[in-house]
């Protein structure tokens, strides 16, 4: 009788072990901490910021950040009940820094397949396309130019911020023109103003600010076919779970749907135009 009882107990042990294992796994799943809970514990949301008005701007005197993506960073930090921290970077390093864990979000990243292999994206905050801004009196730019092919000439120099989506797109599109890659927003504009470059390659809304600031001579062309049309979003760490990404998406979807992002864009545009006066 005793041997039968021991045999029955031995047979039951694997099942009991399985139940115990499932219970432990379920408990672990219930207590697993998401990425944003970790940010809440740290008390700060780190935002990687590369300057590109009106998306992201930085006051050289105070170091304060503005622009509508900087505002969205602050508002997401407020949602998490933490403090925002802006970490200065360049467009060459804004993806690599996110991969290395130097910040939690990259601001104003264009959604491209190449970047999506390295990082994740939120839903877009806005749609983007590339335009070409230039001096309307420049004899190198033909009247009625409508496509990239119309300005792709050996004597034409195109200024673009190094490492940006604009850089990647124009590099793939031109065969004859010279591409002048510069580190930042100010340098590319100065290159066109000083006639070191003939054309400024940038986001259409950013180039609109440039032409509005220089109405006497600057014009912009949205090429046909489009050079690029992409969403502009938060870049997110590659290891984020679907649930963590959804937190950001729900935040942004509401901001877009209610027109709040449009309000932030108008505020940023007004700030840029006011500073240019």
Sine and cosine of phi, psi and omega as CSV:
sin_phi,cos_phi,sin_psi,cos_psi,sin_omega,cos_omega
0.00,0.00,-0.68,0.73,-0.01,-1.00
-0.89,0.45,-0.64,0.77,-0.01,-1.00
-0.91,0.42,-0.60,0.80,0.03,-1.00
-0.91,0.41,-0.63,0.77,0.02,-1.00
-0.91,0.43,-0.67,0.75,0.02,-1.00
-0.90,0.43,-0.65,0.76,0.02,-1.00
-0.89,0.46,-0.68,0.74,0.02,-1.00
-0.89,0.45,-0.66,0.75,0.01,-1.00
-0.90,0.44,-0.64,0.77,0.00,-1.00
-0.90,0.43,-0.62,0.78,0.01,-1.00
-0.92,0.38,-0.52,0.85,-0.04,-1.00
-0.97,0.23,-0.37,0.93,-0.10,-1.00
-0.87,0.49,-0.70,0.71,0.04,-1.00
-0.85,0.53,-0.64,0.77,0.00,-1.00
-0.92,0.40,-0.67,0.74,0.03,-1.00
-0.90,0.44,-0.63,0.77,0.02,-1.00
-0.90,0.44,-0.63,0.78,0.02,-1.00
-0.90,0.44,-0.70,0.72,0.01,-1.00
-0.89,0.46,-0.67,0.74,0.02,-1.00
-0.90,0.44,-0.64,0.77,0.01,-1.00
-0.90,0.43,-0.67,0.75,0.02,-1.00
-0.90,0.44,-0.63,0.78,0.00,-1.00
-0.90,0.43,-0.66,0.75,0.02,-1.00
-0.90,0.43,-0.68,0.74,0.01,-1.00
-0.89,0.46,-0.69,0.72,0.00,-1.00
-0.89,0.46,-0.66,0.75,0.01,-1.00
-0.90,0.43,-0.65,0.76,0.02,-1.00
-0.90,0.44,-0.65,0.76,0.00,-1.00
-0.89,0.45,-0.63,0.77,-0.04,-1.00
-0.93,0.36,-0.51,0.86,-0.06,-1.00
-0.99,-0.15,-0.04,1.00,-0.01,-1.00
-0.87,0.50,0.69,-0.72,-0.07,-1.00
-1.00,-0.07,0.74,-0.67,0.07,-1.00
-0.98,0.20,0.19,-0.98,-0.05,-1.00
-0.88,0.48,-0.69,0.73,-0.08,-1.00
-0.96,0.29,-0.43,0.90,0.13,-0.99
-0.91,0.41,-0.58,0.82,0.08,-1.00
-0.91,0.41,-0.63,0.78,0.07,-1.00
-0.89,0.45,-0.65,0.76,0.03,-1.00
-0.89,0.46,-0.63,0.77,0.04,-1.00
-0.91,0.41,-0.61,0.79,0.03,-1.00
-0.94,0.33,-0.45,0.89,0.05,-1.00
0.99,0.13,0.13,0.99,-0.04,-1.00
-0.54,-0.84,0.66,-0.75,0.11,-0.99
-0.97,-0.24,0.90,-0.44,-0.06,-1.00
-1.00,-0.04,0.84,-0.54,-0.06,-1.00
-0.90,-0.44,0.90,-0.44,0.08,-1.00
-0.97,0.26,0.82,-0.57,-0.15,-0.99
-0.78,-0.62,0.87,-0.49,0.16,-0.99
-0.93,-0.38,0.70,-0.71,-0.14,-0.99
-0.94,0.34,0.76,-0.65,0.11,-0.99
-0.27,-0.96,1.00,0.05,-0.01,-1.00
-0.86,0.52,0.60,-0.80,0.01,1.00
-1.00,-0.01,0.14,0.99,-0.02,-1.00
-0.91,0.41,-0.82,0.57,-0.03,-1.00
-0.66,-0.75,0.77,-0.64,0.04,-1.00
-0.74,-0.67,0.44,-0.90,-0.01,-1.00
-0.67,-0.74,0.83,-0.56,0.04,-1.00
-0.95,0.31,0.89,-0.46,-0.05,-1.00
-0.90,0.43,-0.42,0.91,-0.02,-1.00
-0.99,0.16,-0.75,0.66,-0.08,-1.00
-1.00,-0.10,-0.34,0.94,-0.08,-1.00
0.98,0.20,0.07,1.00,-0.02,-1.00
-0.96,0.28,0.62,-0.79,0.00,-1.00
-0.99,-0.15,0.59,-0.81,0.10,-0.99
-0.61,-0.80,-0.17,-0.98,-0.11,-0.99
0.98,-0.18,0.40,-0.92,-0.20,-0.98
-0.95,0.30,-0.44,0.90,0.09,-1.00
-0.97,0.24,-0.52,0.85,0.12,-0.99
-0.90,0.43,-0.64,0.77,0.06,-1.00
-0.89,0.45,-0.64,0.77,0.02,-1.00
-0.92,0.40,-0.57,0.82,0.09,-1.00
-0.88,0.48,-0.71,0.70,0.01,-1.00
-0.89,0.46,-0.65,0.76,-0.05,-1.00
-0.95,0.31,-0.56,0.83,0.07,-1.00
-0.94,0.35,-0.61,0.79,0.08,-1.00
-0.87,0.48,-0.64,0.76,0.03,-1.00
-0.90,0.43,-0.63,0.78,0.06,-1.00
-0.87,0.49,-0.63,0.77,0.01,-1.00
-0.99,0.15,-0.14,0.99,-0.04,-1.00
0.89,0.46,0.70,0.71,0.08,-1.00
-0.75,-0.67,0.11,-0.99,0.03,-1.00
-1.00,-0.01,0.64,-0.77,0.09,-1.00
-0.99,0.14,0.59,-0.81,0.10,-1.00
-0.75,-0.67,0.83,-0.55,-0.01,-1.00
-0.99,-0.11,0.77,-0.64,0.00,-1.00
-0.91,-0.41,0.89,-0.47,-0.07,-1.00
-0.93,0.36,0.73,-0.68,0.06,-1.00
-0.54,-0.84,-0.08,-1.00,0.04,-1.00
-0.88,-0.48,0.22,-0.97,0.01,-1.00
-0.94,0.35,-0.39,0.92,0.08,-1.00
-0.94,0.35,-0.45,0.89,-0.14,-0.99
-0.91,-0.41,-0.03,1.00,-0.15,-0.99
-0.92,0.38,-0.48,0.88,0.08,-1.00
-0.99,0.14,-0.71,0.71,-0.02,-1.00
-0.88,0.48,-0.62,0.78,0.02,-1.00
-0.91,0.42,-0.60,0.80,0.06,-1.00
-0.92,0.39,-0.67,0.74,0.04,-1.00
-0.88,0.48,-0.60,0.80,-0.05,-1.00
-0.99,0.15,-0.04,1.00,0.02,-1.00
0.98,0.21,0.37,0.93,0.00,-1.00
-0.97,0.24,-0.34,0.94,0.08,-1.00
-0.46,-0.89,0.20,-0.98,-0.09,-1.00
-1.00,-0.05,-0.48,0.88,0.01,-1.00
-0.70,-0.71,0.60,-0.80,0.24,-0.97
-0.97,-0.24,0.75,-0.66,-0.09,-1.00
-1.00,0.05,0.66,-0.75,0.20,-0.98
0.86,0.51,0.75,0.66,0.05,-1.00
-1.00,-0.02,0.73,-0.68,0.14,-0.99
-0.96,0.30,0.70,-0.71,0.00,-1.00
-0.98,0.17,0.95,-0.33,0.03,-1.00
-0.79,-0.62,0.45,-0.89,0.03,-1.00
-0.86,0.52,-0.64,0.76,-0.01,-1.00
-0.88,0.47,-0.70,0.72,0.03,-1.00
-0.93,0.36,-0.57,0.82,-0.03,-1.00
-0.92,0.40,-0.31,0.95,0.09,-1.00
-0.98,0.19,-0.27,0.96,-0.05,-1.00
-0.95,-0.32,-0.54,0.84,-0.04,-1.00
-0.65,-0.76,0.15,-0.99,0.13,-0.99
-0.98,-0.18,0.23,-0.97,0.03,-1.00
-0.80,-0.60,0.49,-0.87,0.24,-0.97
-0.99,0.17,0.05,-1.00,0.20,-0.98
-0.89,0.45,0.41,-0.91,-0.01,-1.00
-0.92,0.39,0.59,-0.81,0.17,-0.99
-1.00,0.07,-0.43,0.90,0.02,-1.00
-0.33,-0.94,0.25,-0.97,0.07,-1.00
-0.99,-0.14,0.47,-0.88,-0.18,-0.98
-0.68,-0.74,0.55,-0.83,0.25,-0.97
-0.59,-0.81,0.28,-0.96,-0.06,-1.00
-0.99,-0.13,0.67,-0.74,0.09,-1.00
-0.82,-0.58,0.16,-0.99,-0.02,-1.00
-0.86,-0.51,0.90,-0.43,0.01,-1.00
-0.96,-0.27,0.63,-0.78,-0.06,-1.00
-0.35,-0.94,0.17,-0.99,0.07,-1.00
-0.98,0.19,0.85,-0.53,-0.07,-1.00
-0.91,0.42,-0.27,0.96,0.04,-1.00
-1.00,-0.02,-0.02,1.00,-0.04,-1.00
-0.94,0.35,0.89,-0.46,-0.07,-1.00
-0.94,0.35,-0.25,0.97,0.00,-1.00
-0.97,0.25,-0.35,0.93,-0.04,-1.00
-0.99,-0.12,0.92,-0.39,-0.07,-1.00
-0.92,0.40,0.59,-0.81,0.10,-1.00
-0.89,0.46,0.68,-0.73,-0.02,-1.00
0.99,0.16,0.22,0.98,0.05,-1.00
-0.84,0.53,0.72,-0.69,-0.07,-1.00
-0.74,-0.67,-0.29,0.96,-0.07,-1.00
-0.75,-0.66,0.22,-0.97,0.08,-1.00
-0.88,0.47,-0.59,0.81,0.00,-1.00
-0.86,0.50,-0.52,0.85,-0.02,-1.00
-0.92,0.38,-0.41,0.91,-0.04,-1.00
-0.92,-0.40,0.05,1.00,-0.03,-1.00
-0.99,0.12,0.98,0.22,-0.05,-1.00
-0.84,-0.55,0.43,-0.90,-0.08,-1.00
-0.89,0.45,-0.44,0.90,-0.04,-1.00
-1.00,-0.10,0.12,0.99,-0.01,-1.00
-0.98,-0.19,0.72,-0.70,0.04,-1.00
-0.92,-0.40,0.76,-0.65,-0.03,-1.00
-0.95,-0.33,0.83,-0.55,0.05,-1.00
-1.00,-0.07,0.73,-0.68,-0.01,-1.00
-0.51,-0.86,0.51,-0.86,0.07,-1.00
-0.96,0.29,0.82,-0.58,-0.06,-1.00
-0.88,0.48,0.72,-0.70,0.09,-1.00
1.00,0.07,-0.05,1.00,-0.03,-1.00
-0.99,0.12,0.17,-0.99,0.11,-0.99
-0.88,0.47,-0.55,0.84,0.05,-1.00
-0.88,0.47,-0.67,0.75,0.03,-1.00
-0.86,0.51,-0.75,0.66,-0.03,-1.00
-0.89,0.46,-0.67,0.74,-0.08,-1.00
-0.94,0.35,-0.72,0.70,-0.05,-1.00
-0.95,0.33,-0.54,0.84,0.03,-1.00
-0.88,0.47,-0.64,0.77,0.00,-1.00
-0.96,0.27,-0.38,0.93,-0.15,-0.99
-1.00,-0.06,-0.47,0.88,-0.11,-0.99
-0.98,-0.21,0.49,-0.87,0.02,-1.00
-0.85,-0.52,-0.45,0.89,-0.13,-0.99
-0.91,-0.42,-0.60,0.80,-0.05,-1.00
-0.92,0.38,0.39,-0.92,0.06,-1.00
-1.00,0.00,0.71,-0.71,0.04,-1.00
-0.97,-0.24,0.86,-0.51,0.03,-1.00
-0.98,-0.20,0.97,-0.25,-0.03,-1.00
-1.00,-0.02,0.82,-0.57,-0.05,-1.00
-0.81,-0.59,0.40,-0.92,-0.17,-0.99
-0.95,0.31,-0.46,0.89,-0.14,-0.99
-0.56,-0.83,0.04,-1.00,-0.03,-1.00
-0.87,0.50,-0.75,0.66,-0.06,-1.00
-0.90,0.44,-0.65,0.76,-0.05,-1.00
-0.90,0.43,-0.63,0.78,-0.01,-1.00
-0.92,0.38,-0.63,0.78,0.00,-1.00
-0.94,0.35,-0.65,0.76,0.04,-1.00
-0.89,0.46,-0.57,0.82,0.00,-1.00
-0.89,0.46,-0.62,0.78,0.01,-1.00
-0.97,0.24,-0.67,0.74,0.01,-1.00
-0.87,0.49,-0.65,0.76,-0.03,-1.00
-0.99,0.10,-0.05,1.00,0.00,-1.00
0.93,0.37,0.37,0.93,0.17,-0.99
-0.95,0.31,-0.48,0.88,0.10,-1.00
-0.81,-0.59,0.41,-0.91,-0.03,-1.00
-1.00,-0.06,-0.53,0.85,-0.14,-0.99
-0.68,-0.73,0.66,-0.75,0.10,-0.99
-0.98,-0.17,0.85,-0.52,0.02,-1.00
-0.98,-0.20,0.91,-0.41,-0.06,-1.00
-0.37,-0.93,0.01,-1.00,0.06,-1.00
-0.88,0.48,0.55,-0.84,-0.09,-1.00
-0.89,0.46,-0.63,0.77,-0.01,-1.00
-0.95,0.31,-0.55,0.84,0.06,-1.00
-0.93,0.38,-0.67,0.75,0.04,-1.00
-0.93,0.37,-0.49,0.87,0.09,-1.00
-0.88,0.47,-0.64,0.77,0.07,-1.00
-0.88,0.47,-0.66,0.75,0.00,-1.00
-0.89,0.46,-0.70,0.71,-0.01,-1.00
-0.94,0.34,-0.57,0.82,0.05,-1.00
-0.93,0.37,-0.49,0.87,0.03,-1.00
-0.98,0.19,-0.31,0.95,-0.02,-1.00
-0.74,-0.67,0.87,0.49,-0.16,-0.99
-0.92,0.38,-0.34,0.94,-0.06,-1.00
-0.94,0.33,-0.46,0.89,-0.11,-0.99
-0.67,-0.74,-0.33,0.94,-0.12,-0.99
-1.00,-0.03,0.70,-0.72,0.10,-0.99
-0.72,-0.69,0.30,-0.95,0.00,-1.00
-0.74,-0.68,0.56,-0.83,-0.02,-1.00
-0.85,-0.53,0.81,-0.58,0.19,-0.98
-1.00,-0.04,0.97,-0.25,-0.15,-0.99
-0.91,0.42,0.50,-0.86,0.08,-1.00
-0.85,-0.53,0.85,-0.53,-0.02,1.00
-0.92,0.40,0.32,-0.95,-0.05,-1.00
-0.87,0.50,0.64,-0.76,0.04,-1.00
-0.95,0.30,-0.60,0.80,0.08,-1.00
-0.24,-0.97,0.59,-0.81,0.15,-0.99
-0.68,-0.73,0.92,-0.39,-0.11,-0.99
-0.63,-0.78,0.34,-0.94,0.14,-0.99
-0.99,0.12,0.54,-0.84,0.08,-1.00
-0.95,-0.31,0.80,-0.60,-0.21,-0.98
-0.59,-0.81,0.03,-1.00,0.24,-0.97
-0.97,0.23,0.72,-0.69,0.23,-0.97
-1.00,0.10,0.68,-0.73,-0.09,-1.00
-0.82,-0.58,0.47,-0.88,0.03,-1.00
-0.83,0.55,0.60,-0.80,-0.08,-1.00
-0.89,0.45,-0.50,0.87,-0.09,-1.00
-0.99,0.12,-0.01,1.00,-0.02,-1.00
-0.87,0.49,0.66,-0.75,0.08,-1.00
-0.96,0.29,0.26,-0.97,0.05,-1.00
-0.87,0.50,-0.58,0.81,0.01,-1.00
-0.92,0.40,-0.63,0.78,0.03,-1.00
-0.92,0.40,-0.66,0.75,0.04,-1.00
-0.90,0.44,-0.61,0.79,-0.02,-1.00
-0.89,0.45,-0.53,0.85,0.05,-1.00
-0.85,0.53,-0.73,0.69,0.00,-1.00
-0.93,0.37,-0.66,0.75,-0.03,-1.00
-0.89,0.46,-0.69,0.72,0.01,-1.00
-0.89,0.46,-0.66,0.75,0.05,-1.00
-0.84,0.54,-0.76,0.65,-0.07,-1.00
-0.95,0.31,-0.64,0.77,-0.02,-1.00
-0.84,0.55,-0.66,0.75,0.01,-1.00
-0.92,0.38,-0.67,0.74,-0.01,-1.00
-0.88,0.47,-0.61,0.79,0.02,-1.00
-0.96,0.30,-0.73,0.68,-0.09,-1.00
-0.89,0.45,-0.56,0.83,-0.04,-1.00
-1.00,0.09,-0.05,1.00,-0.02,-1.00
0.99,0.11,0.09,1.00,-0.05,-1.00
-0.92,0.39,-0.62,0.78,0.02,-1.00
-0.89,0.46,-0.64,0.76,0.05,-1.00
-0.87,0.49,-0.63,0.78,0.05,-1.00
-0.89,0.45,-0.68,0.73,0.01,-1.00
-0.91,0.42,-0.61,0.79,0.02,-1.00
-0.91,0.42,-0.71,0.70,0.01,-1.00
-0.88,0.48,-0.65,0.76,0.02,-1.00
-0.89,0.46,-0.68,0.74,-0.01,-1.00
-0.92,0.39,-0.64,0.77,0.03,-1.00
-0.89,0.46,-0.70,0.71,0.02,-1.00
-0.87,0.50,-0.63,0.78,0.00,-1.00
-0.90,0.43,-0.66,0.75,0.00,-1.00
-0.91,0.41,-0.72,0.70,-0.02,-1.00
-0.91,0.42,-0.61,0.79,0.03,-1.00
-0.91,0.42,-0.65,0.76,-0.01,-1.00
-0.94,0.34,-0.37,0.93,-0.03,-1.00
-0.99,0.10,-0.22,0.98,-0.05,-1.00
-0.97,0.22,0.00,0.00,0.00,0.00
